[in-house]
């Protein structure tokens, strides 16, 4: 049967957040490519990684069979032990001639051009 999800979107929640956050790939894409057929598995690395309590996958299908979706998912993860989970800085802050801090994938709050959370 030719029922498969050719693309998908990911949403996640952290421990204390109320709203679902749309996952954004490093390239800025919200929609990730899925399978091109129903029999060969496709693997996707999530870059950046997701730190979440809950994850939901929204399959997306285009084409003539768009009302039929079949998706098998294996999600591998690990316990988060340490590292940066929040910071505060001006978006696009410049440090020296060649260094500019611009975070396209930040999922915290953006208040008047300052990333917080």
C-alpha positions in Angstrom: 0.0 0.0 0.0 1.3 3.5 -0.8 0.2 5.3 2.4 3.1 7.1 4.0 3.9 10.6 5.4 6.1 12.4 3.0 6.8 15.2 5.6 6.0 15.9 9.2 6.2 18.6 11.9 7.3 18.2 15.5 5.9 20.1 18.5 7.1 19.7 22.1 6.5 20.9 25.6 8.9 21.5 28.4 8.1 20.7 32.0 6.6 24.0 33.0 5.3 25.4 29.7 1.6 25.5 28.8 1.8 25.9 25.0 3.2 23.5 22.4 6.4 24.8 20.8 7.0 24.2 17.1 10.3 22.5 16.5 12.6 24.5 14.1 15.5 22.8 12.3 18.8 24.6 12.2 18.1 25.6 8.6 14.9 27.4 9.8 12.5 24.8 8.5 9.4 23.8 10.6 8.5 20.9 8.3 10.9 18.0 7.9 11.0 15.6 5.0 9.6 12.1 5.7 9.4 9.0 3.5 9.3 8.8 -0.3 7.7 5.4 -0.2 6.0 3.0 2.2 8.7 0.4 2.6 12.2 2.0 3.0 12.8 3.6 6.5 14.0 7.2 6.6 16.1 8.5 9.5 16.3 12.1 10.6 18.7 13.6 13.2 17.1 16.5 15.1 19.5 19.4 15.0 19.2 21.1 17.4 18.3 18.5 20.0 15.0 18.8 21.8 14.8 19.1 25.6 11.2 18.2 26.3 8.8 16.4 28.6 6.2 15.8 25.8 6.7 15.4 22.0 4.1 15.2 19.3 4.5 14.3 15.7 2.2 15.8 13.1 2.3 13.8 9.8 1.8 15.8 6.6 0.8 14.2 3.3 0.6 15.8 -0.1 -0.7 14.3 -3.3 -3.7 12.3 -4.4 -3.8 10.1 -1.3 -3.6 13.0 1.1 -6.4 11.9 3.4 -4.7 8.6 4.2 -1.7 8.7 6.5 0.3 5.8 7.9 3.4 6.5 9.9 5.7 4.4 12.0 8.0 6.2 14.4 11.0 5.3 16.4 12.2 8.1 18.6 15.5 7.8 20.4 16.6 10.0 23.2 18.5 10.2 26.4 18.2 11.8 29.8 19.4 15.4 29.8 22.2 15.7 32.3 23.7 19.2 32.0 24.5 22.0 29.7 22.9 25.3 28.7 19.1 25.4 28.9 18.5 29.1 29.1 20.2 32.4 28.5 19.6 36.1 28.0 21.3 38.2 25.3 20.5 40.7 22.5 19.6 38.9 19.3 22.4 39.5 16.8 24.8 40.8 19.4 28.2 41.6 17.9 31.5 40.7 19.6 34.4 41.9 17.6 34.8 42.1 13.8 33.9 38.6 12.8 31.6 37.3 15.6 27.8 37.9 15.6 25.5 36.0 17.8 22.2 35.3 16.0 20.1 32.4 17.2 17.5 31.3 14.6 16.5 28.2 16.6 15.9 29.9 20.1 12.6 28.8 21.5 12.4 31.1 24.6 11.0 34.6 24.8 12.0 37.5 22.5 11.4 40.8 24.2 12.3 43.8 22.1 15.2 42.0 20.4 16.5 40.4 23.6 16.3 36.6 23.9 15.3 35.5 27.4 14.4 32.2 29.1 
